[in-house]
Amino acid sequence: MAKVTIADIAREAQVSVTTVSRFINGNYGKMSQATRTRIQETVDRLEYRPSASARRMRQQSTHVVGVIVADISNVFSSLLFSGIYAQLQPAGYDVMLMNANNSTTQEHDEINRLLSQEVDGLIIQPNAREFAAYEPIVSSRTPLVMVDRECADQPDGVAKVVADNEESCHRMGLTLADMGYDNIVVLSRTRSEISAQAARVAGFASAAEERHVLMVPVEADSHDQDWLERRIRTTLDHLSGRTVLVSLMGPLLFDILAALKTLGIRFPNDVGLVSFDDWRWSQYVQDGIYLLEQDPQALGREAARNLLDQIGARGEDRTGDPYARSRQITLPVTVVEADSVLAR
């Protein structure tokens, strides 16, 4: 059977060869939905498969975007990708999802793999503390958006989309102090070199200093459940006055709840309980848990919009400046009140 050509598609769909070419390359312009549907149906019926290499040469664009998340098993990363995909797929882009598994080495390998594929852009939930790990992306003039986490030395010209981590936790710390809590025990679990949790710890620390209350940081790291139970028990035994526990990530909250149940510690009677979270499952725990809620899907959507703007600035021939439309955006964190904390 002779190989189906663009000319065959054009003849069957009753459009020009140029229109078919634009459709295949994702350049829809003012093309009507009816025309796009007719061409797609013809492509499917004739089982036309364009050559990827030929397509790349014709348009100097792969219409592929690479996304690297820190840990695909984390609900946050999954929801983040969902938001990214919801923006990129309707825009005509295929999305290659890579899992860094909280490893800078694996992340480095994935970046090199995606750059070798000549992707049109990258969205990264970073693992490396120093931005030098991402300089090859900038040097190649590949559009880039960093999302969720912040490198301390990231250039102002490189896009990032993050939640209002530090300021929201500062406000929460002030609120807890004003509610009469003398001690704020902040529990975190960091798996990589950098984490959004660092900014949250800083926010609570500054609020505690401002209100003259005690802030106790507890890093759970990779310790097991027995360690966490012992640490919570020991910490509470050494504190006087009213204490509130703050979980800086949703998955850690599961373990804290289990520890409190094992230890026979009740909230809000014995301790207060607050958590950063990404989805509202905690509303089903007793009367709900007081939350600082971020929207990972909104972070993903905003990162994808930013990347599309950069790709547009770069242009089809890749001669424009991809960073001309870079933006650094901070999205708000929502407070969801519940009875897991009590005012004195």
Buried (B, 14 or more C-beta within 10 A) or exposed (E): EEEBBBEBBBEBBEBEBEBBBBBBBBBBEEBEEEBEEBBEEBBEEBEBEBEEEEBBEEBEBBBBBBBBBBBBEBBBBBBBBEBBBEBBEEBEBEBBBBBBBBBBEBBBEBBEBBBEEBBBBBBBBBBBBBBEBBEEBBEEBBBBBBBBBBBEEBEEEBBBBBBBBBBBBBBBBBBBBEBBBBBBBBBBBBBBBBBBBBBBBBBBBBBBEEBEBBBBBBBBEEBEEEEBBEBBBEBBEEBEEBBBBBBBBBBBBBBBBEBBEBBEBEBBEBBBBBBBBBBEEBBEBBEBBBBBBBBBBBBBBBBBBBBBBBBBBBEEEBEBEBBEBBEBBBBEBEBBEBBBBBEE
